[in-house]
Amino acid sequence: MSETPDKSMMDDKASTAAVLREKEEPKTRGRRRRKVSYLTINKIEYVDYKDVQTLRRFINDRGKIIPSRQSGNTAKQQRMIARSIRRARELALLPFVVREQVDRGGGPRRERYQGYDRRERAPQPSQAPQEAPAATESSAE
């Protein structure tokens, strides 16, 4: 008889542990595989500033350097890419800024301050000189 209560307790603990494991499982699903760098895949050891085609892969459409979390570069590769891009920009092989604006849709641009009118804020030229001389005349007397 002493074995029966022990087994029931062990079964309760086992079922509780199984339930806890089921609850914890979704937390581990959020992990994603690390992105592999273009340089690593193609076994490129060094990127020179003259290799513009390779450097363009690491610049977005506005001319900014893509961060390593998007490109998958290691820290060492990212420093090498950034250094090469900066040198290529100095020699005008790559642009500093791309000025070409793409229409992103959306419609007419809305005012920053609704209900604000520039004409209301601008001082009237006829009002300003009238107030100033009135103040000087009263102080002169």
Backbone torsions as a table, in degrees:
resi	resn	phi	psi	omega
1	MET	NA	-28.9	-179.2
2	SER	-67.6	-24.1	-179.4
3	GLU	-75.1	-31.5	-176.5
4	THR	-63.9	-48.9	179.0
5	PRO	-64.3	-35.7	179.5
6	ASP	-64.5	-40.8	-179.6
7	LYS	-66.3	-39.3	-179.9
8	SER	-66.4	-36.5	177.3
9	MET	-66.4	-40.1	180.0
10	MET	-66.9	-38.7	178.2
11	ASP	-64.4	-39.3	177.8
12	ASP	-63.2	-43.5	179.4
13	LYS	-65.0	-40.2	-179.7
14	ALA	-65.7	-41.9	-179.4
15	SER	-69.3	-36.5	177.4
16	THR	-64.6	-42.8	179.1
17	ALA	-63.5	-38.9	179.1
18	ALA	-65.1	-40.3	178.9
19	VAL	-65.0	-42.7	179.1
20	LEU	-63.3	-40.4	178.7
21	ARG	-62.7	-38.5	179.0
22	GLU	-65.1	-37.4	179.3
23	LYS	-70.3	-34.4	-177.4
24	GLU	-79.9	-17.7	-174.5
25	GLU	-58.4	-42.8	-178.4
26	PRO	-61.1	-25.1	-179.9
27	LYS	-64.2	-35.0	-177.7
28	THR	-80.4	-15.8	179.4
29	ARG	-70.3	-23.8	-175.5
30	GLY	-68.2	-13.9	-179.1
31	ARG	-71.4	133.0	175.7
32	ARG	-111.9	156.3	177.2
33	ARG	-70.3	143.8	179.3
34	ARG	-69.5	138.8	-179.8
35	LYS	-70.8	138.0	-179.1
36	VAL	-96.0	135.2	-175.5
37	SER	-69.5	149.5	174.1
38	TYR	-61.3	-37.8	-179.5
39	LEU	-66.4	-39.3	-179.9
40	THR	-68.5	-42.7	-178.9
41	ILE	-62.0	-44.3	-177.4
42	ASN	-90.0	5.5	178.0
43	LYS	54.0	46.6	177.8
44	ILE	-91.6	119.3	-178.2
45	GLU	-82.8	-40.8	-174.3
46	TYR	-140.4	137.1	176.7
47	VAL	-110.6	120.6	-179.5
48	ASP	-87.8	155.6	-179.6
49	TYR	-66.0	-20.1	-179.9
50	LYS	-81.1	-13.9	-179.9
51	ASP	-85.6	75.3	-172.1
52	VAL	-67.3	-36.4	-178.4
53	GLN	-61.9	-41.2	178.3
54	THR	-69.6	-40.6	-178.7
55	LEU	-65.8	-32.2	179.9
56	ARG	-63.8	-24.2	176.7
57	ARG	-64.9	-24.3	-174.9
58	PHE	-105.3	16.9	176.2
59	ILE	-124.2	135.4	179.1
60	ASN	-82.1	-177.7	-174.9
61	ASP	-66.4	-16.3	179.0
62	ARG	-97.8	-2.2	177.3
63	GLY	96.1	7.5	179.9
64	LYS	-88.6	150.2	177.8
65	ILE	-74.4	130.2	-179.1
66	ILE	-73.1	133.7	-179.7
67	PRO	-67.7	157.7	-175.8
68	SER	-66.4	-25.9	179.2
69	ARG	-68.9	-22.1	176.1
70	GLN	-91.8	-37.4	-177.1
71	SER	-85.3	-24.0	-179.0
72	GLY	85.8	8.2	179.7
73	ASN	-68.0	149.8	170.6
74	THR	-76.3	170.9	-179.1
75	ALA	-61.8	-41.0	-179.4
76	LYS	-65.4	-43.7	178.3
77	GLN	-64.7	-39.3	-178.8
78	GLN	-64.7	-41.0	177.1
79	ARG	-63.3	-42.1	179.6
80	MET	-63.8	-44.2	178.7
81	ILE	-62.8	-46.7	-178.4
82	ALA	-62.4	-42.1	179.3
83	ARG	-62.9	-44.0	-179.6
84	SER	-66.8	-39.0	178.6
85	ILE	-65.1	-43.0	179.2
86	ARG	-63.1	-40.4	177.4
87	ARG	-65.8	-41.5	179.1
88	ALA	-65.0	-35.4	176.9
89	ARG	-66.1	-40.5	179.2
90	GLU	-61.5	-35.3	-179.4
91	LEU	-92.7	11.2	177.1
92	ALA	62.0	29.5	174.2
93	LEU	-86.0	-27.2	176.5
94	LEU	-128.0	150.6	179.4
95	PRO	-78.7	148.4	172.4
96	PHE	-74.0	-45.2	-178.0
97	VAL	-139.3	139.7	174.7
98	VAL	-97.3	117.0	-175.2
99	ARG	-84.5	-12.6	-177.7
100	GLU	-65.3	114.3	-179.3
101	GLN	-94.3	132.2	178.2
102	VAL	-97.6	134.5	178.4
103	ASP	-69.0	119.2	-178.0
104	ARG	-95.2	10.6	178.9
105	GLY	75.5	-167.0	174.5
106	GLY	110.5	-30.2	179.6
107	GLY	97.4	-160.3	-176.5
108	PRO	-67.1	148.6	-179.1
109	ARG	-77.3	134.5	-177.8
110	ARG	-91.7	157.6	-179.3
111	GLU	-68.4	148.3	178.8
112	ARG	-71.4	-43.2	178.6
113	TYR	-115.8	109.4	-178.9
114	GLN	-73.4	137.0	-179.6
115	GLY	86.7	1.7	-179.1
116	TYR	-93.7	130.7	178.3
117	ASP	-126.0	127.5	-177.6
118	ARG	-63.6	-33.5	-178.3
119	ARG	-65.5	-29.3	178.7
120	GLU	-69.3	-36.1	-175.4
121	ARG	-80.9	-27.4	-176.1
122	ALA	-70.3	131.8	178.8
123	PRO	-70.7	141.6	178.5
124	GLN	-76.9	131.1	-177.9
125	PRO	-65.3	-28.0	-179.5
126	SER	-76.9	-27.4	-177.6
127	GLN	-80.8	-39.6	-174.1
128	ALA	-62.9	-47.8	-179.0
129	PRO	-67.7	-28.6	-179.1
130	GLN	-68.4	-38.2	-178.2
131	GLU	-72.1	-39.6	-176.3
132	ALA	-64.9	-48.1	179.9
133	PRO	-65.8	-30.6	179.9
134	ALA	-64.0	-36.8	179.8
135	ALA	-70.8	-36.2	-178.4
136	THR	-75.3	-33.8	178.9
137	GLU	-66.2	-41.7	-179.3
138	SER	-68.6	-33.8	179.7
139	SER	-76.8	-25.7	-179.8
140	ALA	-74.8	-29.2	-177.6
141	GLU	-77.4	NA	NA
